[in-house]
Structures are given as C-alpha cells and as structure tokens.
Amino acid sequence: MRFSSWIFPIVCLTYALRSFAQVSVEQRFDLDPEMPYQAMRSNEVTYEVDFSIVVTPPAKTKKLKVWLPLPSSDMAQEVSESRLSTFPIKVEANVGKEPQYGNQFAFFEFDSPQGAQIIRHKFKIKVWELNWNLDPQTIIAVEKWPGSFEKYQRNEEQAVVVDERFMKMLNEIIPNKTIAGQDFEQVIDWVQANFEYDHQDASLSASSVHGLEKQRGHCSDYHGFCASMGRALGVPTRVTYGIAPFPKSSPSHCKLEAYLAPYGWVSFDVSETQKLMKAIQASNDLSTTQKSDLIDLARQRMEKGFRDNTWFLQTKGTDYELVPKASRRVAVVRTAYIEADGVPLPEPDPADKTQTKFAWMTVHKYQPSRFVPYPFSDWTILQPNTEEEK
C-alpha cells in the first residue's frame, strides 16, 4: 500500500508532463514579434547626444532630400528632450514612421541648396545593458510561426537573401540538424571562425550575399549573413542598426537579433565579440590560460544574449520603403539616407582610411552621465552580470 501511495502520483505527473510537452509552443507562449525584450536590465547610463549630418549636394541640385533615423523609447532605452534644426537653410522636419517595421524618421527637403547643409539632432537617451541568460537547451522548436513573423523570415532582394546557395552552405556548416534555435549557435561559431572584419571590402548594406561570397566585411555583412542562415534554419531574424555613443570614426553599428522561443528577440554582436576575442589572443600581457578563460567568457556572454549600454538602437529590419517614399527601397539606414534630385548620395565609411572624399559626413558628440567602459575592448569586465534589474 505504501508503494502504490507514492508511485501513483508519479505516474500521473509523468502523463501530465508528457501531455504538456505535446502542446504546441504557440499555445504555451505568446509568439509576438512586437513583444518587449524579455531580458534583465542593468547598468543604466544617460547620454547627452549632439548629432549632426553635414551634406554637400552636387552643384545645381534642385531637390535635396534627407531621411534621418530617430531613436525611439522602449524597454532598453528612453529618449527625451529631442530637438531638430537645420543650417543655413531653415527647414521644418516631417517626422513619420515607415509601416513595415515602425522605424521613425525625420524627413527634410531642401529647395535649390547652395553649398553644404547641416541637420542637427540634440537629445538625451537613457540606455540599459541587457542580458538574456539564454540556455540553448531550453530553446523550443516552433513548427509554425504566426503570419506576423513573415517579414522576419522572407527572402529579400537586397540584404537578407535566402536561396539555394545559403541552403547549401547551411548543410555544410550543420550536416546533422537538431532544433533550429540550438543549431543557430553553430552558425555564429562558424562565422566567428571564418569571417574577417574589413572596412575596405564591405557592402555597407547588410548584404548576406557579400558575406557568403567574400566572408569578410563590416558588422552588417556578418549580421546580414547570420540573419540569412537563421531564416534558412527557420528562425526569425533581423538586423538592427544604431549608434555607438563614444568617439569613433564611424558612429554607426549594427547587431543581430533572433527570435528564440521562449526568450523572444535576443541580441547578438558577432563581429565585435570576434574582434574582442582576437584582441585577447594577441595580448602580450596575458598568459595562455588567461587568454583561454577570457575568450571562453567572451563567447559565453554573446551566446547567452547580450546587448551593451554603449549602443542605442535606431532602426530594425531590412529592405523597406521610407516615408515619404524615396526613389528606391533601402536595404538599411546606417546614419542617414540622402538623395539629390532622386539620386542616392554614396554611403560614407569614415573608418575606411582609403576614403578621403564624402558627399556627406556625421559630426557627433556624446556626454555620458558616468564613465562607461566599452565591453568589447575592456576584457577586465568579462564576468557574468548578477546585478538585479533596475
């Protein structure tokens, strides 16, 4: 009797758990691409931002059009005291959102501009560090994603392409697939082992094809390629572009996000983590054991999902129409998108030392509320974050 008294509840519990496991993930979790980040916030810092675009349109330009991305407030950042202005021609900004991803832009139209024009955006932004503490073994397979995820799974024309070339590469990287979200980690590991960061041979447009063919480029080429491979696995992905608010030649930087149930959108910085790991390996001040330990910590931090407080987001997604419409869809917008008489002005990459001429340029200054170390160069802070959410 005593045996049956305790074995019966265990049998019942076993059947209950089995039945629960068979319920679809859609029924157990709210699969919603608009759901706020499900991450732990910590290390709050506020930046006073003074950001300008200086445009020199071609001579005799009749219409100069500028789309400037504006950061929005969400769980990870709070924007306040936003002020827009232009010089020397005074133009009022037309602020609107593009419908596909909800990215916000300030649009400026200059009639017959003579010489350079300056567009200035001053604002404050409070930013948090985000940690997801993702465990790959707890990622749940989703057999059928809701229609609201279609834009994060599609085969695009410009940036995140998914075709037979990517499927072939995926089969080479992961010949024996398991759960898509868990396999995605292997894709990231492969990219870090095989891609080379290169300012001079970069697409500047999150081109997954550039990444596939060259295996080198900017952060956007790393993350555009990872986004394509994730979609090939069946994982919704997106490239997110923003600003690194500290002195550097090129203020723009992008990150990769993947929707992994039940964690929601999780942020990964594949290129910066790779650069950090290479810097650790090249250091003359560390022992072999120290290097190995720090590289493992850097990899673990990224794989668990990490977004630093030395970056704020401006746009999500790729291949979309601007509002008002430009002459073409944009692959991404890094710091601005600019047209002169319907012709796009070339993207600058001031971090490329071989470039000396630009149609437009950024001028930027940031004042943090406190000192914040850059987590992709200061490896002394590579420790798990246990601070409670603030």
ABEGO torsion letter per residue (X at the ends): XAAAAAAAAAAAAAAAAAAAAABBAAAABBBBAABBBBBBBBGBBBBBBBBBBBBBBBBGBABBBBBBBBBBBBAABBBBGBBBBBOABBBBBBBBBBAAAGBBBBBBBBBGBBEBBBBBBBBBBBBBBBBAGBBAAABBBBABBBAAAAAAABBBAABBBBBAAAAAAAAAABABBBBAAAAAAAAAAAAAAABBBBAABBAGAGBAAAAAAAGBEBAAAAAAAAAAAAAAAGBBBBBBBBBBBBBBABABBBBBBBBBOAAEBBBBBAAAAAAAAAAAAABAABBAAAAAAAAAAAAAAAAAEBBBAABBBABBEBGBBBOBBBABBBABBAABBBBBGGBBBBBBBAABAABABBABBBBBBBBBABBBBBAAABAAABBBBABBBX
